[in-house]
Amino acid sequence: VNTQEADRLARELTQLTGESLDDAVTRALAERLDRERIVRQVDGGSSARILAHAARLRARYDMRPVTRQEWDAGWGEEE
């Protein structure tokens, strides 16, 4: 990945999350590091596979606050 692509990805992430550039990059790196640590600990055991899967899901989970409009849409109550 080149510097321009990294910058574009970081800025897109900040637009989605509302975080500062420093916070978004730091959090993304920490989450990736957590996932990589888990992957390297996987020894074929069920608990290790579950932890690795949970880390992958956590990295994709949308942590933004939900707006009232999004909440209503999720319950099928759009106006």
N, C-alpha and C positions, 0 to 999 in steps of 0.2 A: 504494500500500500504506500502510495507516495504522500508527501506532505500535504498537497492540495486536497487529496481525497480524505485524509485524516481530518483536516480542517473542516471540510464540507460535512463529514459525518458528525463531527463534534457539534457543529453549529445546528445541524438538523435535530440532533438529540436535545440541545438546549431549547429549541423552539417547541418540541413536543413536551418536555418536562417542566419548563419554566425555571430550571436550575441555571446557576451561573456556569460559564464555560469551565472554570476550574473545578467546581463541584461535580459537573456531569462527567468530565474526563476522569477525575479521581474515583468516582463511584463505579464507572465502567471498568476501569482498570482493577479495582478491588474485587468486583464481581467476577471478572475473567480470571483473576488470580485464584479466587476461591474455587472456581470450577476446575481449573488446571490442577490445583492441589488435590482435589477429590479424585479426578481422573487418574492421577499418579498413585493414589492410595488403593484403587480398586484392585482387589485380589481375587475377584470371582465370587465373593460372598454376597448374599442377598442384601445385607444392610449397606454395603459399599455401593452396590448398583442403585439402590433406592436413594442414597444420599447424592450420588452423581446425577440422577434424574431430577431430584428436587432442586439441585443447583442450576440445572439447565432451565427448568420451569421458572425459577425465581428470576433469572436473568431476563426472561421474556415478559414478565409480569408488569403490567402498566401500573405504576405507582402514583400517577397523577391523581389529585383530588377529583372526585366525580362531581360534575355540575348537576344542577337540578334537572336540566333538560336531558342529560345523559341518563340519569336515574329513572326519569319518567319513561324514556324511550326503552330502557331495559325491561321495564314492567309492562310495556305495550300501552302506555298512557300518553302517547304523543298528542300534542294539539296542533 
